[in-house]
Amino acid sequence: MMIVEMSFTIEVFSDVVCPWCFVGKRRLAKAMKKLGWEDVPVHWKAFQLNPDMPRGGMDRKEYRAKKFGSLEYAQQLDSHMMVVGAQENIEFHLDRIERAPNTFDAHRLIWIAGREGAQDKVVEALFRAYFTEGRDIGDPEILESIAQSCGVSPTFLETDLGKSEVLADRREAHERRISSVPSFLVNGVFATAGAQAPDQLAEFLKQARVGEVDIMSLDPRVT
């Protein structure tokens, strides 16, 4: 295994309603293992694909039909996603999802979990809750339940904690012209976007680590 100095951080701009971000999380772990970077910290940053989503969310079928032109096409995309997920040991049960949620408070929870050393655990729990269990991760009670299950204080919803940080992440993404997720950075240096295959992702991460960034690697795919 290659020995490297662990004095750097990987940042991932992601949204918890993006299935490719869940796939990207799995592939990132494989890429980091390939590089011998298993102990490198990963920091998850907020990117809302749908910042104008009503606070209470909306019917997912209605939202998807409007976004993709028809419910039939949206269902074809879901079927493909289930195949991709199976390759990464992800059980996508997209038919269980009834609501397309506003993810602002979920991102607040992710930021708070980062302060408490439980960020990866919370990100994983949010992905599983939404994509496997079909739970509404915009619902305050569900977010509180996920927080508790991960050992994070569930009282954050009663405060403004994390709000300014989520907004700051959104501004940073805009300033960096990041428009698709997942997007990966190494010590603030852009590496790539999209759920790349592990070998390719590893190469982009390594290039970013030494400052050899290929901006054309940006993948405009957004789900």
N, C-alpha and C positions, 0 to 999 in steps of 0.2 A: 504494500500500500504506500502511495506517495505521501511523504511527510511535508506539511506546509505550515507556515506560521499563521495561527488563527487570529490575526489582528484586523479582521475585516468583517463586514456584515452584508448579508444578502437581504435586499428589500423586494417585496412583491406587492405591486398594486393589483388589487383583486376585489371582486364583488361576490358575496356569498350566494347570489342567485345566478351566477354564471357557471354552468356545468363544466366548461372548459377550464375554469379556475380550479375546480375540484380535481380534474384530470391533471392539470398542471402541477398541483400540489404533490400528487403521486410521482409524476415524472421528475420533479425537482429533487425529491428524495433519492431517486435512482441516480440522477446526475451527480448529486453531491457525494453519494457513495462511490461512484466511479472516480471522482476526483480526490477522494480521501478527505472530504470536507464535512464529514458527519457532525462535527462539533462546532461548525461555523453557525453563529446566530442567524436566524431568519426573522425578519420583522415584516409583519403584514400591514399594509397601508390601505386606506379607504379609497375606493373608486366606486361611485354609484352609477351603474349603467342607466338607471331611471331616476334621476334626482327629482323629477317632477311628479313621481308616483304619489297619489293621495296617501296621507298618513295611514289610513286604514287599508291600503292596498286596493286591488280590484280582482275581479274574476280572472283566473289565469287563462282560460280558454278564450275569453273575450279579448284579453290583452294580446295573446299570441296571434289570434286571427287578424287583429288589427295591425300588428307589427309585421307579420309575414305575408299578409295578403289573403290568407285562407286558413281555416282550421286544419284542412287536409294536409297542406304543406307543412304546417307547424308540427303535425303529428309525424310526418315523415322525418323531420329533423330530430324529433324525440326518439324515434326508433333507431336512427343512426347513432344517437348519443348513447343509447343503452348498449349497443354493440361495442363502442369505444370504451365505455365505462367497464364493461366486463373484462376487457383486456388489461385493465389497471386494478382489478379486484374491487371495483365500485359497483354497488347494487343501485342503479338508477331505477326508481319506481316513480316515474314522472306522472303516471296516471293518478297517483295519489294526491298530487298537488292541486288544491282548489283555489288558492289565492296567490297572486303575484304581489309580494309585499314591498313596502318601502323599507329599505335596508339601513337607514340612517342610524337607528338605535342599535342595530346589530353591529355596526361598525364602531359605535361608542363602546359596546361590550368588548369588542376585540382590542381596542386601545387600552381599556382598563385592565384587561387580562394581561396585556404586555407589561404593565407595571407590576403585576403580581406573579409574573413568571409562568403564566398559564396560557399564553397566546396561542401556541400551536394546538393545544388541547381544545380551546374554545373554537378556533377556526374549524377544526375537524368536526366538532360536535354540531356546529351550525350547518356545515355542509351535509352531514348525515341526517340531521333533523329535517332539512328541507328536501333534499333529493332522494333520500331513502325512506323516510317516515312520512313525508308529505305534510309536515307541520308548518304552520304559519309563523315564520321567524320575524314577522313584524308585530306579532301579538306580544304585549308587555309580559303577560303571565308566562308565555312560553320562553321568552328571553330570560326571565327571572329563574325559571326552572333549569335552563341550560347553564346559567351562571352558577347556580347552587351545585349542580352536578359536577362542575369543573373546579369547585372550590373558590369561586370568585364571589365577592359580595354582591347580592342581588338588588341592593338598594340604589344602584346608580341611576335608575330610571326616575327616581324622585329628585334628582339633582341635575345640574348642567354639566356634570363631569364628562369630559370627552367631547363635548360639542365643538369647542373651538379647534381641537386637534383634528377632528374629522373634516371640518371645513378647511383647515390648513392643508391637509392631504389633498383635498379636491383642488385647491388653488395650485399646489405644487404640480399635480398631474397636468393641469392646464398649462402652466408655465413651461413644463417639459414637453408639451405637445403630445402627451400620452393619450391616445384615444381608443386603445383596445386593451383588454385584459385576458389572461394575466400578463403583466409586464414585469420584467426582472431587472434589478440593478445590483451592482456590486460596489459597495462604498460610495453610492451615489452616482456611479457611472452606468449608463444604460447598457444592458447586455442584449436583450431581445424581448419580443412580445409574442404571445401565442403559446399554446401547449405543445411545444416542440418535443420531438422524440428525445429520450434521455441523452443519447450520445451527442446529438446536435446541440441540445441545451447545455450540456457540459462544456462543449467547445466554446459556445458564446460566453458562458460564465467565466471561463479561463481567459478568454480574450479581454473581457471587461476588467478582469483582475489586473492585467498588465497594461491596460489602457488601449488595447487594439479593438476599438469598437467599430462595428459595421452597422451604420445607421440603416442600411437597406435591409437589414434582417427584420425590421419591423413588420409584423404580420397584422394586417388590418382586420382580421377576423374578430368579430364580436358576436357573442351569442346571448 
